[in-house]
Amino acid sequence: MDKLLTANRALWDELTHINAASQLYDLAGFKAGQTSLHKPDLDELGPVQGKTLLHLQCHFGQDTLSWSRLGAQVTGVDFSGEAIALARRLGAECGLPARFIQSNLYDLPCVLDERFDIVYTSYGVLTWLPDLKRWAQIAASYLKPGGVFYIAEFHPFMMVFDDHAVPPRVDYPYFHSQPLEFPTDVPYADHSAKVTQPVSYEWAYTLSDIISNLIDAGLRIQFLHEFDYVGYEMYPFMLPAEDGFWRLPPEIPSLPLIFSIRAIKD
């Protein structure tokens, strides 16, 4: 397992610089004051002014710092040293107060012993976690009584499709427990970029896996929402919409592209 996580960390060290330079992440726009947060996150998490917020798997901190801009006292955590270094530089450059910690999620209890009003995580995080049960337990452990856990994430159903096939083709099972190995020849944020880490390892979970583990960790689910749009061109058969999101073309029946869960620690 250490070998798989080491390979993934090396990949994300490289992707940090590719993503930061990409049009998708629009770092210049962020520095100019734009938010990187999506509509479901903003609408469903609500006001964060004065609240403490722990952002798990924060990458290089754009979303973390966007919550800081809205008045939250933020802590971001990621296993990539390159990502955390960039997050710290970005916070300093933008004059946004934030604390960033480099840590594997599973090792975080060894370096952070606090409780927060909000634990937040989003978009493309769960596939990098080999132990979903422990993830849910750790997330719940960082909440104060009455605290809110919120996740917005790509829908597990969408993970069955081939990344490049047009029209869409089902290539992966919905139900499986072993890690999948993928080539890293086409970075998602910049298809022209190259990485030296040749493969990544990812885990797939069903929607019931996610919900059940959060409940087992002691969280009370307030809602599960599913959406027919996504924030970037996740697959080549998607079409841009006027609202800035990407959707399936009209000839493909509607499918859930992302979901969100809000839960409370009683």
Secondary structure, DSSP 8 states (H G I E B T S, - for coil): -HHHHHHHHHHHHHHHHHHHTSTTTTHHHHHTT-----HHHHHHH---TT-EEEEES-TTSHHHHHHHHTT-EEEEEES-HHHHHHHHHHHHHHT---EEEE--GGGGGGT----EEEEEEESS-GGG-S-HHHHHHHHHHTEEEEEEEEEEEE-GGGGGB-SS-SS--B-S-SS--S-EEEE-SS-SS-TT---S--EEEE----HHHHHHHHHHTTEEEEEEEEES-BSS--STT-EE-TTS-EE--TTS-----EEEEEEEE-
